[in-house]
Amino acid sequence: MTRARIFWSSAVAAALLAIAGLPAGAPAQEEGAAPPAAQPADCVRGRDLMTEEEWSAHRAAVKAATSDEARDKIRRENRELVRKRAAEQKKKLCETMQGGGQGPGGGKAPGGPPDADQ
């Protein structure tokens, strides 16, 4: 796809979303589905209690883990760390995770490395 075609495709998509009343990048909600649970304004994300270096190290450790069990252990340890910090700072942690992550996908995006078996 040429750059011009990508640009115009994006512009048309943004215009259609604007007409529909959705901000660009907002997930469409199924008709009749409950709205997502809003976080209380007084809660803080665990990430916000970490330094950039700590957050980067945590992400690198999760990425380098070789099994789901190892990733879960790293996440549990991190959650315990931020719970302690929140208690020390008398802040309330948000109970659910907000955004981020790579989503439920798992498919390959165009332009990724080619499969070895092809």
Residue frames relative to the residue before (quaternion, step in Angstrom):
aa qw qx qy qz dx dy dz
M 1.0000 0.0000 0.0000 0.0000 0.00 0.00 0.00
T 0.4154 -0.7061 0.5096 0.2630 3.54 -0.89 0.85
R 0.6531 -0.5204 0.3751 0.4024 3.54 -1.23 0.40
A 0.6382 0.5300 -0.3332 0.4481 3.57 0.98 -0.81
R 0.6605 0.5003 -0.3130 0.4642 3.58 0.92 -0.86
I 0.6310 0.5195 -0.3305 0.4719 3.60 1.00 -0.81
F 0.6448 0.5274 -0.3192 0.4520 3.57 0.93 -0.92
W 0.7176 0.4483 -0.2685 0.4604 3.58 0.74 -1.02
S 0.6041 0.5397 -0.3595 0.4633 3.60 1.07 -0.63
S 0.6622 0.4980 -0.2956 0.4755 3.56 0.98 -0.88
A 0.6520 0.5187 -0.3162 0.4538 3.57 0.97 -0.85
V 0.6548 0.4983 -0.3149 0.4730 3.59 0.95 -0.84
A 0.6451 0.5173 -0.3228 0.4605 3.59 0.95 -0.86
A 0.6590 0.5007 -0.3122 0.4665 3.60 0.93 -0.85
A 0.6426 0.5179 -0.3238 0.4626 3.58 1.01 -0.79
L 0.6529 0.5074 -0.3163 0.4650 3.59 0.95 -0.82
L 0.6411 0.5099 -0.3198 0.4761 3.58 1.02 -0.79
A 0.6422 0.5187 -0.3259 0.4608 3.58 0.99 -0.80
I 0.6394 0.5140 -0.3232 0.4717 3.57 1.00 -0.80
A 0.6885 0.4741 -0.2704 0.4775 3.57 1.02 -0.84
G 0.5094 -0.6735 0.4060 0.3495 3.60 1.25 -0.20
L 0.5666 0.5708 -0.3982 0.4410 3.58 1.21 0.37
P 0.4304 -0.6581 0.5324 0.3135 3.59 -1.00 0.70
A 0.5959 -0.5669 0.4186 0.3851 3.58 -1.10 0.62
G 0.7850 0.2838 -0.2338 0.4987 3.57 -0.91 0.91
A 0.5405 0.6121 -0.4166 0.3996 3.62 1.21 -0.14
P 0.4410 -0.6861 0.4946 0.3003 3.58 -0.88 0.81
A 0.4408 -0.6720 0.5225 0.2849 3.55 -0.98 0.81
Q 0.2844 -0.7602 0.5634 0.1543 3.56 -0.99 0.84
E 0.4719 -0.6727 0.4890 0.2928 3.55 -0.90 0.92
E 0.5688 -0.5979 0.4416 0.3520 3.53 -1.13 0.70
G 0.8081 0.2366 -0.1999 0.5011 3.56 -0.87 0.96
A 0.5328 0.6210 -0.4189 0.3936 3.61 1.24 -0.10
A 0.5291 -0.6233 0.4716 0.3305 3.55 -1.12 0.68
P 0.5090 -0.6327 0.4688 0.3477 3.61 -1.01 0.67
P 0.5938 -0.5724 0.4061 0.3935 3.61 -1.11 0.55
A 0.5474 -0.6214 0.4465 0.3389 3.56 -1.08 0.72
A 0.3283 -0.7445 0.5515 0.1837 3.56 -0.81 1.01
Q 0.4152 -0.6889 0.5360 0.2563 3.54 -1.09 0.73
P 0.5346 -0.6052 0.4662 0.3615 3.58 -1.04 0.67
A 0.5551 -0.6364 0.4241 0.3271 3.56 -1.03 0.77
D 0.6972 0.4842 -0.2835 0.4463 3.60 1.12 -0.52
C 0.5766 0.5768 -0.4079 0.4104 3.63 1.17 0.10
V 0.2575 -0.7531 0.5908 0.1325 3.55 -1.26 0.51
R 0.4623 -0.6613 0.5130 0.2929 3.57 -1.09 0.73
G 0.6018 -0.5725 0.4188 0.3670 3.55 -1.13 0.61
R 0.6118 0.5687 -0.3426 0.4300 3.56 1.01 -0.79
D 0.6572 0.5295 -0.3117 0.4366 3.58 1.04 -0.76
L 0.6529 0.4866 -0.3137 0.4885 3.59 1.26 -0.21
M 0.6440 0.4955 -0.3098 0.4937 3.58 1.31 0.05
T 0.4909 -0.6122 0.5168 0.3423 3.54 -1.22 0.47
E 0.6596 -0.4885 0.3768 0.4294 3.58 -1.24 0.28
E 0.6404 0.5276 -0.3269 0.4524 3.59 1.02 -0.80
E 0.6570 0.5022 -0.3102 0.4689 3.58 0.96 -0.85
W 0.6541 0.5123 -0.3137 0.4598 3.57 0.96 -0.89
S 0.6553 0.5078 -0.3085 0.4664 3.59 0.96 -0.86
A 0.6544 0.5054 -0.3094 0.4696 3.57 0.98 -0.85
H 0.6340 0.5237 -0.3270 0.4657 3.59 1.00 -0.80
R 0.6677 0.4947 -0.3045 0.4656 3.59 0.86 -0.93
A 0.6532 0.5082 -0.3190 0.4619 3.59 0.96 -0.84
A 0.6515 0.5160 -0.3190 0.4555 3.59 0.99 -0.81
V 0.6440 0.5037 -0.3226 0.4770 3.59 0.97 -0.82
K 0.6713 0.5026 -0.2989 0.4553 3.56 0.92 -0.88
A 0.7066 0.4672 -0.2609 0.4630 3.58 1.02 -0.79
A 0.4952 0.6610 -0.4385 0.3544 3.60 1.20 -0.34
T 0.3679 -0.7763 0.4821 0.1718 3.55 -0.96 0.90
S 0.7813 0.2096 -0.1466 0.5694 3.62 1.22 -0.05
D 0.6368 -0.5184 0.4020 0.4052 3.54 -1.26 0.36
E 0.6302 0.5429 -0.3368 0.4413 3.58 1.02 -0.78
A 0.6528 0.5065 -0.3126 0.4687 3.59 0.98 -0.83
R 0.6483 0.5081 -0.3181 0.4694 3.60 0.98 -0.83
D 0.6495 0.5154 -0.3167 0.4608 3.58 0.97 -0.85
K 0.6382 0.5245 -0.3260 0.4597 3.58 1.00 -0.80
I 0.6440 0.5134 -0.3157 0.4712 3.59 0.95 -0.88
R 0.6749 0.4941 -0.2952 0.4618 3.58 0.91 -0.88
R 0.6447 0.5110 -0.3295 0.4633 3.61 0.98 -0.79
E 0.6522 0.5073 -0.3159 0.4664 3.59 0.95 -0.86
N 0.6526 0.5066 -0.3140 0.4678 3.57 0.99 -0.82
R 0.6400 0.5246 -0.3273 0.4562 3.58 0.95 -0.84
E 0.6433 0.5125 -0.3231 0.4680 3.59 0.99 -0.79
L 0.6203 0.5441 -0.3321 0.4570 3.59 1.02 -0.79
V 0.7209 0.4283 -0.2697 0.4735 3.59 0.78 -0.96
R 0.5756 0.5605 -0.3882 0.4515 3.63 1.12 -0.48
K 0.6532 0.5015 -0.3105 0.4748 3.58 0.95 -0.86
R 0.6612 0.4998 -0.3140 0.4630 3.59 0.92 -0.85
A 0.6356 0.5239 -0.3326 0.4593 3.56 0.96 -0.80
A 0.6559 0.5032 -0.3135 0.4673 3.58 0.96 -0.85
E 0.6461 0.5216 -0.3192 0.4566 3.59 0.95 -0.85
Q 0.7476 0.3842 -0.2035 0.5022 3.57 1.00 -0.84
K 0.3964 -0.7441 0.4467 0.2993 3.57 1.36 0.11
K 0.4376 0.6509 -0.4810 0.3918 3.55 0.93 1.04
K 0.3841 -0.7113 0.5435 0.2260 3.53 -1.19 0.58
L 0.3464 -0.7335 0.5484 0.2033 3.58 -0.84 1.00
C 0.4798 -0.6119 0.5368 0.3274 3.54 -1.13 0.67
E 0.4621 -0.7275 0.4410 0.2506 3.56 -0.87 0.92
T 0.7664 0.2762 -0.1788 0.5518 3.58 1.04 -0.62
M 0.5378 -0.6102 0.4684 0.3450 3.52 -1.18 0.54
Q 0.2422 -0.7692 0.5785 0.1224 3.55 -1.09 0.74
G 0.8769 -0.0780 0.0571 0.4709 3.52 -0.90 0.98
G 0.6375 0.5576 -0.3903 0.3609 3.47 -1.29 -0.46
G 0.6323 0.5378 -0.3839 0.4044 3.54 -1.21 -0.19
Q 0.5341 -0.6445 0.4499 0.3115 3.49 -1.29 0.12
G 0.5517 -0.6601 0.3789 0.3411 3.57 1.23 0.23
P 0.6784 -0.5327 0.3423 0.3726 3.53 -1.31 0.11
G 0.3994 0.7577 -0.4445 0.2623 3.56 1.30 -0.12
G 0.0155 -0.7898 0.6130 0.0166 3.56 -0.93 -0.67
G 0.5355 0.6100 -0.4027 0.4231 3.50 1.32 -0.11
K 0.5022 -0.6411 0.4837 0.3206 3.53 -1.28 0.18
A 0.3601 -0.7190 0.5545 0.2142 3.53 -0.88 0.94
P 0.5909 -0.5633 0.4216 0.3946 3.59 -1.11 0.52
G 0.7634 0.3679 -0.2703 0.4570 3.54 -1.05 0.70
G 0.5001 0.6471 -0.4311 0.3811 3.56 1.27 0.04
P 0.6967 -0.4370 0.3251 0.4669 3.58 -1.25 -0.02
P 0.5159 -0.6473 0.4535 0.3303 3.58 -1.00 0.71
D 0.5535 -0.5934 0.4623 0.3574 3.54 -1.19 0.55
A 0.5138 -0.6538 0.4672 0.3004 3.53 -1.08 0.76
D 0.7064 0.4843 -0.2716 0.4390 3.58 1.09 -0.68
Q 0.5746 0.5950 -0.4022 0.3925 3.63 1.13 0.07
